[in-house]
Every structure is written in C-alpha cells, then in structure tokens.
C-alpha cells in the first residue's frame, strides 16, 4: 500500500513540476523545490508505514549532499566553465564568426539550401564550442541577417538555429560534460573508461540522427520561404556578407579539440605527464583538468589573433566562465538534485528489473527517459548526469555495450533539451529572431522524434 502511495505522490509532484516549468516559473527553483518535495513525500510514506516521527531532515540530506557535491565538483565546473570562457573569447575576437562565414560560403548562391545549411553549420560549430547557447549566438549573428534577406521566416530561422546548435554536435568532443559524466559512472566498473570511448559510439549514432532530423525539418519547412523583402534586403549589413574570412581566426575554435584528440589514448601523439595537473593516480581529475588547460590554450591562441584586445580577453574569459557557472552549472545542480529526488520513488530499480526481463527495452528506455527529463529541466547534461546511473546495473546484467548505451542516453538527453522551451539555447535563439520559445520548441520536436525513432529501430533491427 505504501508503495502505491509513494508512486502516486511522486507522479503528482512530477506533474506539478512539469506544469510549473510550462508556466515559465524559474526552472532551477522548480527543480529544487520538487527535489525536496519528493524527499518529504518519501519521509511521510515511511512514517505511515512505521508509525514514527517523519525523518524529514534525514531524507533531505541526500538532496543537500548532491547540491553541495555538484556545486563544487571540478569534474563539471572546470570543463564547462573553461569551455564557456573559451567561447566568450572566440566571440570577442570574432573567431567564431569567421568560422561560420567560411562554412556558409558554399551555400550562399543556392537559397533552397540555406535552411539545412544552417542546421549543419550549427552542428559543426557546436563540436568545438561545446556550449549550445554560444553556438546559437555565433551562428545566429552571421546567418540571421542573411536568412532574413533571403525571405526565410523568423520562426524557421530560430528552429534551424536550435536544431543545429543543440542536436548533439558537442557529443563528438571528448570535452562534452555528458560524456565525462558517463565515463565517471562507468569507472566504478571499468577503471580505464574515458570520454573518448563514448565519442566512438556517438559517431555511429549522431550523423544518422543529424541526417534524418535535418531532412524532415527541411521537408516540413519547404514551403515557408518568402520573396526577399525589399526593406530587409536594403537594410542588410553588407559586412555580414562581404567581410573576408581570416583563416587564422576560422581555425581557432578547433584548437582545444585538436589538442584533446592528440592526447587521447587512441592517438597518443602528445603525452601530458599526470603530475603536471594532479597526482599520478588521480585519472578522473586529470581528464577534467586537461580539458580546462586545452580550453585555456585555445583562448590564448584566439586572443593572439587580435593583439589590440589581448589584455581584455582575460576579463572576457572569466566573464564567460561566470556565465557558465550561473546558467549551466546552476541548472545542472538543480537537475541533479531533482534526479536524486526521483530515486526516492525507486523507479531505477523498476527500470533495472524490467530491462533484465526484457533486454530489448534497454535502448528505448535509454532514449525516452533522459529525453523526458531534459524536456522538463532544459538540460541535457543534467539528464545524463542524473539518470545514467540508473542504467549501469541493467547494462551489466544484460552484457550490453556500456559506451553504446551511454551514447544513446546522451543523444536522447540532447534531443529532449533541444525541444525544451526552457532550454537556454531555445531562449537565446528565440531572442535573436524575436520569436516565441514554445513555438520554436514545437517546430523542432517532430524532426527530432523521427530521427530518434529511426536510430532506435535501426539498432533493434541490427542487433537481431
């Protein structure tokens, strides 16, 4: 009876959480409140069962521990904040714009290709930038005026920006926090697990997802182009179209990515002594600090392309790091607490038992549940961080490839974030195009779902 009450109370809290997010309450406040509500519900249910004083403070402590641990965890803070600092320096030095100008060149003379080109360019730029919001700003600053002058409606522009910037390009970067989270969870059972191992599995999924989602999005928006408005065309900023590309700036976004791949176990062309960054045995900390150093070196290289503002780049780097802590780490902390609260419902045990009985359900569950979590929270990283541990026991019980399941979790979480109206990338893209975030999220939902369904079916058919 108490199990039924716990599940019913948990469902009501989850429905209230989703409703509050839909009504645009501050998402971090909503998730933290829901976390303590789930813990309180579990405490009251336990009190009913044992007829004792509700141990509310005791039940709250896992939430508080998760809050403090995630808030101060350098394995998230260092990679994410340094990546955001790097992204801000790229924007300050206009290196990101030069990369976008270089990528858009082949498509400028074919108007019909501008919409899918925006998606693909956003995806490619997101690989080195990692941050979806920074990618949307970098791509949008250059392409929004061009797309408007070509007669593409604002809502289509915003949806293309979101789809490209958030579909999962960063998952091809070993610095992606989602992959670091998967690797950290697996290291308890596979000590040599690293984020590079996840990248090889993501490669097999993300390109197909990109192709299908982009094709469906392009087909759904095939008739939305309008004749270029004379006033927009006349007011379009000529430098956006005609400014030459500086190759030294265009390649700067890839500097950290190149450094990370050169130091990866697969290549091992460069070897960084562990005692340069941490103790010889602390591998997990070494990986996160190596990412931070790579981002810092990339920021220095990017700043060097604009000597006049080199000194200012230091302040810009820390400004970006602060933005990352406020808007990304803060959301990860709240969503991680929410995930800890969900554990009071014991759903992870149910997932484990169900998958052990029906192994074919492992991949669909690895996609759908993180997608729903990210849809509510607006964070793909938080969904991966909070939920991947739920799948470790089923993975071990079914002898599934842990890195492949981790890739599915990360891809599903990225899709949920992309169609979430409270995701930072959706809000930024809507702001850049003066559109409504909920309408933007609706526009990208069907292409993402079709892409994910295609991936899941292909994997299920291929595994037979």
TAGI-V410032 format. One record per residue. N is the residue number from 1. PHI is phi in whole degrees, -180 to 180 (999 if undefined). OMEGA is omega in whole degrees, -180 to 180 (* if undefined). BURIAL is I if it has 16 or more other C-alpha atoms within 10 Angstrom, else O. Layout:
n & phi & omega & burial
N & PHI & OMEGA & BURIAL
N & PHI & OMEGA & BURIAL
This chain:
n & phi & omega & burial
1 & 999 & -179 & O
2 & -65 & 178 & O
3 & -64 & 179 & O
4 & -64 & 179 & O
5 & -63 & 180 & O
6 & -61 & -179 & I
7 & -65 & -179 & I
8 & -64 & 179 & O
9 & -64 & 179 & I
10 & -63 & 179 & I
11 & -64 & 178 & O
12 & -62 & 179 & O
13 & -66 & -180 & I
14 & -65 & 177 & I
15 & -65 & 178 & O
16 & -63 & 178 & O
17 & -64 & 179 & I
18 & -62 & 180 & I
19 & -66 & 180 & O
20 & -63 & 177 & I
21 & -66 & 179 & I
22 & -63 & 178 & O
23 & -83 & 172 & O
24 & 70 & 167 & O
25 & -71 & -179 & O
26 & -58 & -168 & O
27 & -66 & 179 & I
28 & -66 & 177 & I
29 & -63 & -179 & O
30 & -63 & -177 & I
31 & -67 & 179 & I
32 & -67 & 178 & I
33 & -62 & 179 & I
34 & -63 & 180 & I
35 & -60 & -179 & I
36 & -71 & 176 & I
37 & -66 & 178 & I
38 & -65 & 178 & I
39 & -66 & 179 & I
40 & -65 & 178 & I
41 & -60 & 179 & I
42 & -65 & 180 & I
43 & -66 & 180 & I
44 & -66 & 179 & I
45 & -65 & 179 & I
46 & -65 & 179 & I
47 & -66 & 178 & I
48 & -63 & -177 & O
49 & -73 & -176 & O
50 & -103 & 178 & O
51 & 56 & 178 & O
52 & -123 & 178 & O
53 & -73 & -178 & O
54 & -60 & -179 & I
55 & -82 & -173 & O
56 & -63 & -179 & I
57 & -62 & 178 & O
58 & -63 & -179 & O
59 & -74 & 179 & I
60 & -76 & -173 & I
61 & -61 & 177 & O
62 & -60 & 177 & I
63 & -67 & -180 & I
64 & -64 & 179 & I
65 & -63 & 179 & O
66 & -63 & 179 & I
67 & -59 & -176 & I
68 & -68 & -177 & O
69 & -65 & -179 & O
70 & -73 & -180 & I
71 & -61 & -175 & I
72 & -112 & -175 & O
73 & -81 & -177 & O
74 & -68 & 179 & O
75 & -69 & 172 & I
76 & -103 & -172 & I
77 & -64 & -176 & I
78 & -64 & -179 & I
79 & -63 & -174 & I
80 & -71 & -177 & I
81 & -68 & 178 & I
82 & -69 & 177 & I
83 & -65 & 178 & I
84 & -69 & 175 & I
85 & -61 & 177 & I
86 & -61 & 180 & I
87 & -62 & 179 & I
88 & -67 & 178 & I
89 & -67 & 176 & I
90 & -60 & 179 & I
91 & -69 & -180 & I
92 & -63 & -178 & I
93 & -91 & -180 & I
94 & 64 & 176 & I
95 & -64 & 180 & I
96 & -65 & 180 & I
97 & -67 & 179 & I
98 & -66 & 176 & I
99 & -64 & 180 & I
100 & -64 & 179 & I
101 & -60 & 178 & I
102 & -65 & -177 & I
103 & -73 & -176 & I
104 & -82 & -175 & I
105 & -51 & -176 & O
106 & -66 & -172 & O
107 & -103 & -171 & O
108 & -64 & -175 & I
109 & -89 & 180 & O
110 & -122 & -174 & O
111 & -58 & -176 & O
112 & -65 & -178 & O
113 & -95 & -175 & O
114 & -65 & -179 & I
115 & -67 & 177 & I
116 & -64 & 178 & I
117 & -64 & 178 & I
118 & -62 & 179 & I
119 & -64 & -177 & I
120 & -65 & 180 & I
121 & -64 & 176 & I
122 & -59 & 179 & I
123 & -62 & -178 & I
124 & -67 & 179 & I
125 & -68 & -179 & I
126 & -68 & -180 & I
127 & -60 & 179 & I
128 & -80 & -176 & I
129 & -79 & -179 & I
130 & 68 & -178 & I
131 & -74 & 179 & I
132 & -69 & -179 & I
133 & -64 & 178 & I
134 & -63 & 178 & I
135 & -65 & 179 & I
136 & -61 & 179 & I
137 & -66 & -178 & I
138 & -63 & -178 & I
139 & -74 & -176 & I
140 & -65 & -179 & I
141 & -59 & -178 & I
142 & -88 & -169 & I
143 & -91 & -178 & I
144 & -59 & 177 & I
145 & -61 & 180 & I
146 & -66 & 180 & I
147 & -68 & 177 & I
148 & -63 & 179 & I
149 & -65 & 179 & I
150 & -90 & 176 & I
151 & 88 & 178 & I
152 & -80 & -179 & I
153 & -61 & -176 & I
154 & -60 & -178 & I
155 & -66 & 177 & I
156 & -67 & 178 & I
157 & -61 & -179 & I
158 & -61 & -179 & I
159 & -65 & 178 & I
160 & -65 & 177 & I
161 & -61 & -179 & I
162 & -64 & -177 & I
163 & -61 & -180 & I
164 & -70 & -174 & I
165 & -75 & -169 & I
166 & -124 & -176 & I
167 & -63 & 176 & I
168 & 144 & 178 & I
169 & -58 & -178 & I
170 & -65 & 180 & I
171 & -72 & 174 & I
172 & -89 & 180 & I
173 & -108 & -180 & I
174 & -62 & 177 & I
175 & -84 & -178 & I
176 & -60 & -177 & I
177 & -62 & 178 & I
178 & -62 & -179 & I
179 & -70 & 176 & I
180 & -63 & 179 & I
181 & -67 & 178 & I
182 & -62 & -179 & I
183 & -62 & -180 & I
184 & -63 & 179 & I
185 & -65 & -177 & I
186 & -79 & -177 & I
187 & -65 & 176 & O
188 & -68 & -178 & O
189 & -114 & 178 & O
190 & -127 & -172 & O
191 & -56 & -177 & O
192 & -88 & -179 & O
193 & -63 & 178 & I
194 & -139 & -178 & I
195 & -64 & 178 & I
196 & -61 & 179 & I
197 & -66 & 179 & I
198 & -73 & -178 & I
199 & -60 & -179 & I
200 & -63 & 177 & I
201 & -77 & 178 & I
202 & -62 & 179 & I
203 & -53 & -176 & O
204 & -74 & -176 & O
205 & -107 & -164 & I
206 & -71 & -179 & I
207 & -68 & 176 & O
208 & -65 & 178 & O
209 & -62 & 178 & I
210 & -61 & -177 & I
211 & -63 & -177 & O
212 & -67 & -178 & I
213 & -63 & 180 & I
214 & -67 & 180 & I
215 & -63 & 179 & O
216 & -66 & 179 & I
217 & -62 & 180 & I
218 & -63 & -179 & I
219 & -67 & -179 & O
220 & -67 & -177 & O
221 & -109 & -175 & I
222 & -66 & -176 & O
223 & -107 & -176 & O
224 & -90 & -179 & O
225 & -64 & 180 & I
226 & -121 & 175 & O
227 & -58 & -179 & O
228 & -58 & 179 & O
229 & -64 & -178 & O
230 & -62 & -177 & O
231 & -70 & 179 & O
232 & -68 & -179 & O
233 & -64 & -179 & I
234 & -71 & -177 & O
235 & -90 & -179 & O
236 & -61 & -175 & O
237 & -78 & -177 & O
238 & -55 & 180 & O
239 & -59 & 179 & O
240 & -61 & -177 & I
241 & -90 & -166 & I
242 & -102 & -176 & O
243 & -64 & -177 & O
244 & -69 & 180 & O
245 & -90 & 172 & I
246 & -94 & -175 & I
247 & -65 & 179 & O
248 & -64 & 177 & O
249 & -77 & -176 & I
250 & -64 & -178 & I
251 & -89 & -176 & O
252 & -59 & 180 & I
253 & -59 & -177 & I
254 & -94 & -177 & I
255 & -59 & 179 & I
256 & -61 & -179 & I
257 & -62 & 179 & I
258 & -63 & 180 & O
259 & -61 & -179 & I
260 & -68 & 179 & I
261 & -71 & 179 & I
262 & -66 & 179 & O
263 & -96 & -178 & O
264 & -72 & 180 & I
265 & -60 & -178 & O
266 & -66 & -179 & O
267 & -106 & 179 & O
268 & 52 & 177 & O
269 & -74 & 175 & O
270 & -113 & 178 & O
271 & -123 & 179 & O
272 & -101 & 179 & O
273 & -58 & -177 & O
274 & -63 & -176 & I
275 & -73 & 172 & O
276 & -71 & -173 & O
277 & -117 & -177 & I
278 & -164 & 177 & I
279 & -71 & -174 & O
280 & -62 & -176 & O
281 & -95 & -175 & O
282 & -88 & -174 & O
283 & -71 & -176 & O
284 & -64 & 177 & I
285 & -66 & 179 & I
286 & -59 & -178 & I
287 & -62 & -178 & I
288 & -68 & 179 & I
289 & -71 & 177 & I
290 & -63 & 177 & I
291 & -63 & 179 & I
292 & -60 & 179 & I
293 & -66 & 179 & I
294 & -61 & 179 & I
295 & -66 & 179 & I
296 & -64 & 178 & I
297 & -65 & 176 & I
298 & -64 & 178 & I
299 & -65 & 179 & I
300 & -64 & 180 & I
301 & -63 & 180 & I
302 & -66 & 179 & I
303 & -64 & -179 & I
304 & -67 & 178 & I
305 & -75 & 178 & I
306 & -131 & -174 & I
307 & -56 & -176 & O
308 & -63 & -178 & O
309 & -113 & -177 & O
310 & -60 & -179 & I
311 & -64 & 180 & O
312 & -66 & -177 & O
313 & -63 & 178 & I
314 & -63 & 178 & O
315 & -64 & 180 & O
316 & -64 & 179 & I
317 & -60 & -179 & I
318 & -71 & 175 & I
319 & -64 & 177 & I
320 & -65 & 178 & I
321 & -62 & 178 & I
322 & -65 & 177 & I
323 & -62 & 179 & I
324 & -62 & 180 & I
325 & -67 & -177 & I
326 & -69 & -169 & O
327 & -99 & -180 & O
328 & -109 & 179 & I
329 & -61 & 179 & I
330 & -58 & 179 & I
331 & -70 & 178 & I
332 & -63 & 179 & I
333 & -61 & -178 & I
334 & -64 & -178 & I
335 & -70 & 176 & I
336 & -65 & 175 & I
337 & -64 & 178 & I
338 & -62 & 177 & I
339 & -64 & 176 & I
340 & -65 & 177 & I
341 & -65 & 179 & I
342 & -63 & 180 & I
343 & -62 & 178 & I
344 & -64 & 178 & I
345 & -81 & 180 & I
346 & 61 & 178 & O
347 & -68 & -179 & O
348 & -64 & 177 & I
349 & -69 & 177 & O
350 & -64 & 177 & O
351 & -61 & -179 & I
352 & -61 & -180 & I
353 & -65 & -179 & O
354 & -65 & -179 & O
355 & -69 & 177 & I
356 & -62 & 179 & I
357 & -80 & -180 & O
358 & -127 & -176 & O
359 & -57 & -179 & I
360 & -65 & -178 & O
361 & -84 & -175 & O
362 & -63 & -178 & I
363 & -67 & 176 & I
364 & -57 & 179 & I
365 & -67 & 180 & I
366 & -68 & 179 & I
367 & -95 & -169 & I
368 & -71 & -175 & I
369 & -66 & 175 & I
370 & -62 & 178 & I
371 & -60 & -179 & I
372 & -66 & 179 & I
373 & -62 & -179 & I
374 & -68 & 178 & I
375 & -62 & 179 & I
376 & -76 & -173 & I
377 & -86 & -177 & I
378 & 80 & -178 & I
379 & -131 & 175 & I
380 & -72 & 178 & I
381 & -63 & -179 & I
382 & -64 & 179 & I
383 & -64 & 180 & I
384 & -66 & -179 & I
385 & -61 & -174 & I
386 & -80 & -167 & I
387 & -109 & -173 & I
388 & -61 & 178 & I
389 & -58 & 179 & I
390 & -62 & -173 & I
391 & -97 & -175 & I
392 & -63 & -180 & I
393 & -63 & 176 & I
394 & -60 & 178 & I
395 & -62 & -180 & I
396 & -67 & -178 & O
397 & -70 & -177 & O
398 & -102 & -179 & O
399 & 58 & 177 & O
400 & -75 & 177 & O
401 & -73 & -175 & O
402 & -64 & -179 & I
403 & -73 & 177 & I
404 & -68 & 178 & I
405 & -65 & 176 & I
406 & -60 & 177 & I
407 & -65 & 178 & I
408 & -65 & 178 & I
409 & -61 & -178 & I
410 & -66 & 180 & I
411 & -68 & 177 & I
412 & -64 & 178 & I
413 & -65 & 178 & I
414 & -63 & 178 & I
415 & -66 & 178 & I
416 & -63 & 176 & I
417 & -63 & -176 & I
418 & -65 & 180 & I
419 & -100 & 179 & I
420 & -92 & -180 & I
421 & -70 & 179 & I
422 & -103 & 178 & I
423 & -67 & -177 & I
424 & -60 & -178 & I
425 & -68 & 178 & I
426 & -69 & 179 & I
427 & -62 & -180 & I
428 & -67 & 180 & I
429 & -64 & 177 & I
430 & -65 & 179 & I
431 & -66 & -179 & O
432 & -65 & -175 & I
433 & -114 & -179 & I
434 & 56 & 179 & O
435 & -121 & -177 & I
436 & -96 & -177 & I
437 & -55 & -178 & I
438 & -65 & 179 & I
439 & -70 & 176 & I
440 & -64 & 180 & I
441 & -62 & 178 & I
442 & -63 & -176 & O
443 & -67 & -177 & I
444 & -95 & -172 & I
445 & -64 & -176 & I
446 & -63 & 177 & I
447 & -57 & 180 & I
448 & -66 & -179 & I
449 & -66 & 178 & I
450 & -64 & 178 & I
451 & -62 & 179 & I
452 & -66 & 178 & I
453 & -61 & 178 & I
454 & -62 & 179 & I
455 & -62 & -177 & I
456 & -64 & 180 & I
457 & -63 & 179 & O
458 & -62 & 180 & O
459 & -70 & 180 & O
460 & -67 & 179 & O
461 & -69 & -179 & O
462 & -68 & -178 & O
463 & -84 & -179 & O
464 & -78 & * & O
